[in-house]
Amino acid sequence: MKHESALHPATSTGLSLTVAASTFAALGSEQRLGVLRVLVQAGPKGLSIGELAERSDVSGSTLTHHMKILAAAGLIQQQKHGRSIISVGAAYDDIEALCGFLMANCCACGPACQCGPDCKCSDGECCSDIQGQAVPNNTKATS
């Protein structure tokens, strides 16, 4: 599914559920995920198609097919000369937006929570700030 814009039309800070779902669907292939990981590891300059094929162990029409899907999902950027793709790189901003979509509501206590990924907060109360004291091991204190 081709994306007009990765950002949700209602806000400029996050992805819509529809866009995120279609982007994750594009990563639903081991080969596509492998190709994207190779491009992320390659850095902002990206790779030539030949180098990408060699490093990812995917070539020919199979690589072309996967590249079309990744490009339509906004996960890669291609530089073309005529009809030929001469280089390809990861779309870091869009990948970060996808990661941000997953982590946007990581804690029930809200964006100010400092508890980390193992947070056990609930009911809008931050477990690290209950009665102004940190709670060891990210467990909720009882009154």
VEXDOBA-463982 format. One record per residue (C-alpha): residue in three letters; x, y, z. Coordinates in nm, 3 decimals, decimal comma, always signed. Each point is the difference from the previous one (the first is absolute). Layout:
// residues N
SITE   r    east   north      up
SITE ALA       X       Y       Z
...
//
This chain:
// residues 143
SITE   r    east   north      up
SITE MET  +0,000  +0,000  +0,000
SITE LYS  +0,150  +0,333  -0,108
SITE HIS  +0,005  +0,269  +0,266
SITE GLU  -0,082  +0,357  -0,088
SITE SER  +0,150  +0,118  +0,327
SITE ALA  +0,128  -0,207  +0,287
SITE LEU  -0,134  +0,250  +0,254
SITE HIS  -0,357  -0,020  +0,120
SITE PRO  -0,207  +0,279  -0,155
SITE ALA  -0,145  +0,102  +0,337
SITE THR  +0,338  +0,048  +0,166
SITE SER  +0,351  +0,064  -0,119
SITE THR  +0,151  -0,210  +0,275
SITE GLY  -0,107  -0,356  -0,067
SITE LEU  -0,106  -0,264  -0,245
SITE SER  -0,357  -0,100  -0,056
SITE LEU  -0,092  -0,356  +0,091
SITE THR  -0,066  -0,076  -0,368
SITE VAL  +0,339  +0,124  -0,116
SITE ALA  +0,183  -0,177  +0,284
SITE ALA  -0,181  -0,328  -0,074
SITE SER  +0,083  +0,011  -0,371
SITE THR  +0,362  +0,088  +0,076
SITE PHE  +0,031  -0,293  +0,240
SITE ALA  -0,160  -0,221  -0,265
SITE ALA  +0,280  +0,099  -0,239
SITE LEU  +0,246  -0,135  +0,257
SITE GLY  -0,187  -0,332  +0,018
SITE SER  +0,258  -0,177  -0,217
SITE GLU  +0,330  -0,129  +0,135
SITE GLN  +0,175  +0,109  -0,320
SITE ARG  -0,145  +0,354  +0,007
SITE LEU  +0,087  +0,037  +0,367
SITE GLY  +0,351  -0,125  -0,076
SITE VAL  +0,039  +0,248  -0,288
SITE LEU  -0,115  +0,287  +0,223
SITE ARG  +0,241  -0,104  +0,278
SITE VAL  +0,288  -0,002  -0,249
SITE LEU  -0,096  +0,351  -0,111
SITE VAL  -0,028  +0,128  +0,357
SITE GLN  +0,345  -0,145  +0,075
SITE ALA  +0,141  +0,163  -0,314
SITE GLY  -0,072  +0,349  +0,129
SITE PRO  -0,146  +0,311  -0,161
SITE LYS  +0,194  -0,031  -0,327
SITE GLY  -0,169  -0,330  -0,078
SITE LEU  +0,131  -0,259  -0,244
SITE SER  +0,012  -0,066  -0,369
SITE ILE  -0,245  -0,265  -0,118
SITE GLY  +0,288  -0,240  -0,062
SITE GLU  +0,139  +0,048  +0,349
SITE LEU  -0,348  -0,037  +0,152
SITE ALA  -0,055  -0,323  -0,192
SITE GLU  +0,334  -0,136  +0,117
SITE ARG  -0,042  +0,097  +0,367
SITE SER  -0,362  -0,112  +0,026
SITE ASP  +0,043  -0,317  -0,207
SITE VAL  -0,309  +0,102  -0,201
SITE SER  +0,037  +0,092  -0,365
SITE GLY  -0,170  +0,042  -0,333
SITE SER  -0,375  +0,020  -0,033
SITE THR  -0,046  -0,111  +0,361
SITE LEU  +0,194  +0,303  +0,128
SITE THR  -0,190  +0,229  -0,240
SITE HIS  -0,331  -0,136  +0,131
SITE HIS  +0,100  +0,054  +0,365
SITE MET  +0,136  +0,348  -0,073
SITE LYS  -0,332  +0,106  -0,157
SITE ILE  -0,188  -0,108  +0,313
SITE LEU  +0,247  +0,168  +0,237
SITE ALA  -0,006  +0,320  -0,207
SITE ALA  -0,382  +0,007  -0,011
SITE ALA  -0,001  -0,037  +0,379
SITE GLY  +0,237  +0,297  +0,031
SITE LEU  +0,278  -0,204  +0,160
SITE ILE  +0,267  +0,058  -0,265
SITE GLN  +0,110  +0,279  -0,229
SITE GLN  +0,123  -0,070  -0,351
SITE GLN  +0,219  +0,210  -0,225
SITE LYS  -0,070  -0,068  -0,365
SITE HIS  +0,179  +0,077  -0,323
SITE GLY  -0,253  -0,046  -0,278
SITE ARG  -0,180  -0,327  +0,071
SITE SER  +0,288  -0,147  +0,198
SITE ILE  +0,033  +0,021  +0,376
SITE ILE  +0,358  +0,097  +0,075
SITE SER  -0,017  +0,015  +0,377
SITE VAL  -0,238  -0,068  +0,284
SITE GLY  -0,001  +0,095  +0,365
SITE ALA  -0,216  -0,036  +0,308
SITE ALA  -0,261  +0,271  +0,062
SITE TYR  +0,115  +0,068  +0,356
SITE ASP  -0,264  +0,264  +0,079
SITE ASP  -0,284  -0,232  -0,097
SITE ILE  +0,155  -0,294  +0,187
SITE GLU  +0,032  +0,220  +0,309
SITE ALA  -0,363  +0,107  -0,038
SITE LEU  -0,101  -0,367  -0,010
SITE CYS  +0,198  -0,070  +0,317
SITE GLY  -0,153  +0,308  +0,159
SITE PHE  -0,346  -0,129  -0,087
SITE LEU  +0,069  -0,314  +0,203
SITE MET  +0,147  +0,186  +0,296
SITE ALA  -0,237  +0,298  +0,007
SITE ASN  -0,205  -0,132  +0,291
SITE CYS  +0,251  -0,230  +0,161
SITE CYS  -0,111  +0,083  +0,353
SITE ALA  -0,349  +0,040  +0,138
SITE CYS  +0,114  +0,299  +0,205
SITE GLY  +0,076  +0,211  -0,305
SITE PRO  +0,289  +0,158  -0,188
SITE ALA  +0,168  +0,140  +0,314
SITE CYS  +0,059  -0,351  +0,138
SITE GLN  +0,365  -0,078  +0,068
SITE CYS  -0,053  -0,367  +0,087
SITE GLY  +0,129  -0,161  -0,317
SITE PRO  -0,124  -0,293  -0,206
SITE ASP  -0,079  -0,225  +0,301
SITE CYS  -0,239  +0,256  +0,149
SITE LYS  -0,297  -0,142  +0,189
SITE CYS  -0,188  +0,331  +0,029
SITE SER  -0,376  +0,012  -0,012
SITE ASP  -0,293  +0,229  +0,072
SITE GLY  +0,194  +0,311  -0,105
SITE GLU  +0,240  -0,036  +0,293
SITE CYS  +0,373  -0,025  -0,064
SITE CYS  +0,164  -0,274  +0,204
SITE SER  +0,326  +0,196  +0,030
SITE ASP  -0,175  +0,302  +0,149
SITE ILE  -0,255  -0,147  +0,241
SITE GLN  +0,010  +0,223  +0,306
SITE GLY  +0,312  +0,166  -0,143
SITE GLN  +0,219  -0,309  +0,047
SITE ALA  +0,146  -0,237  -0,251
SITE VAL  -0,129  -0,354  +0,020
SITE PRO  +0,270  -0,270  -0,035
SITE ASN  -0,013  -0,253  -0,284
SITE ASN  -0,280  +0,183  -0,179
SITE THR  -0,266  -0,150  +0,224
SITE LYS  -0,299  +0,200  +0,108
SITE ALA  -0,008  +0,100  +0,366
SITE THR  -0,303  -0,080  +0,207
SITE SER  -0,160  +0,247  +0,239
//
